[in-house]
Amino acid sequence: QGPQDEVGRLVHTFNGMLDQLQELYARLATAVDAQKRFVADASHELRTPLTIIRGNIDYLERAGTLDPEALADMKAEAARMSELLEELLAMARADAGQTPELEPLALGPLVRDVCRRAGALPHQVDFVVELPPALDRIMVLGHAEWLRRALLILLDNAFKYTPSGSVTVRAGRQGEGVVLQVIDTGPGIPPEDLPRVFDRFFRGDPARSRGGSGLGLAIASWVAGLHGGRLTAESKVGEGSTFSLWLPVYRPAAGGTNS
Ligand code: ADP
């Protein structure tokens, strides 16, 4: 083995390092781009309601009266802004890796409670809740508030996008976990959009979109991941969509310890 081999090995090592550096750089660039887009999209989303509110203030000033319609508009836009801010904050916390603590909880009462609350949301469809009694014995390691939120997002979407027919909630065991499904008879999601509905700020066809922020499913999907689960969607245009939230079942260590 001469110095020639030594140099050859060094060149090989450096080339390997160069490749790794290049990959690292590419990853960083993607992350920075994603952050930039997030900030740009978020600002854009907040600017729209703000513009409407300012327009209404100008109008009220000029009119010199408190037009109830303009006031109602402003109230609705302000509500939209605070909802959006809350969602953005949740995303920022998630990005910062601030994951909330999980604790054992019974899924049955939680899901029933969400369904009861969802029933009060505006909807024009039959709301069918099919939860087996066995659900009450199923535990997950979870965060109650985030789980409620995720389910409510799915139900809210189902109601929002389904003009007629029904929205059904179902639950059952699947593998080592439990799956909660929200099934609607809405317009469905085109196959090319389906993989993107979980992206932040993704909104489908504006003709169908219902003025949301495009953050709902990104949050629900994050909640699924937080629980070691997953959120998936199946859909057929003209027939409807099914969103399935799968969560691993929690089994406390059987028996006591021997020590
Ligand atoms: P938002 O509803 O605020 O637009 P989401 O992240 O909740 O944002 O949903 C993203 C997109 O996915 C929606 O704009 C819509 O196009 C589509 N979508 C979500 N849920 C449904 C549903 N149940 N039926 C049809 N399309 C849906």
Residues whose N, C-alpha, C, O or C-beta is under 5 A from the ligand:
A	BS01	ADP	N157 A158 Y161 D184 G186 G188 I189 V197 F202 R203 G204 D205 S209 G212 S213 G214 L215 G216 L217 A218 S241
